[in-house]
Amino acid sequence: MSHISQEIKILSKKWRESVIENDGQISITTSGENYRLLRNGLHFHTFDLEDTQTACKELINMFVGSEDHYYFIAWAAELVHCFEYFSSEEFNISELFFTCVRASLSRLSHPLAEENSNYINNAEYNGQQLTWKSQLIFCHLSFPLLEAVVKKHCKEYVDYNGNVLKDFTVCSRRYRVNPTNSLESNKISNLKHLLHLLNYVVADSGLKNELKEMKKIIKSTPGNNQDPYHLIHSWRNSSLHGSESIGMSRIILHLVILIAIEDIKNKSDVFMPYVKQKVTKRLDNQLYRFQRSPWEYYPPY
């Protein structure tokens, strides 16, 4: 484990110890905020992919929104875009991912508005109202995104419509290309079963380890004592019936990012120097905040 990853884990632990009461409630304290990553000089654009995965998991533990969360999502989106995680044939899923990113990052007022009058919000009225609802949009798009990304990795077994392409069994349920009885199915729509397919049938050892750690972290968050995949499945059903929770949406997006980062690790030597050089150049440009391209994500503002 790298020094940065070790530091992320230490800060995450100290943050939890400083804000979580004995009854599991969170009490925001000044001392707790001192353990945020950015405040301790940990800048996301200096992270390698291992550090990014560590932050992806530990920031779930530091679940109260902060600048760390905004910068992490922006950095992860930059990597997903530059590493070409989505192929040209997966344009619709790519659009879904980056729409979730923009919705999770959007704010009605710019964080730097008080420092510079150029940041005053002058959006059209409907655009302002849509921004107010960005977290609702994020909540309801995050689950189709997770399902699509899981199917992307399980494409040997299922297509994007849920049709079974190769026989498999998960959670005591038999999925068959050609079912022979009512206990078998040639179509899968259960998100819990898809996650089990990814985790226990498709994933290599690297992804298995990452998912194991992620499940442990999800289960350790206050109020979550169910099997993580069952919990995510229940969240999805609640979302379909109109419930929303920004907390669960962020966990879903972090899970998607964790899966994506593991997949692009084999491209790290080729793409990472290019990404860091490009981002550093952008940060050095004093005008970059006023000249953002749609495909630029980091920094978040």
Order of alpha helices (4+ residues) and beta strands (2+ residues): alpha-alpha-alpha-alpha-alpha-alpha-alpha-beta-beta-beta-alpha-alpha-alpha-alpha-alpha
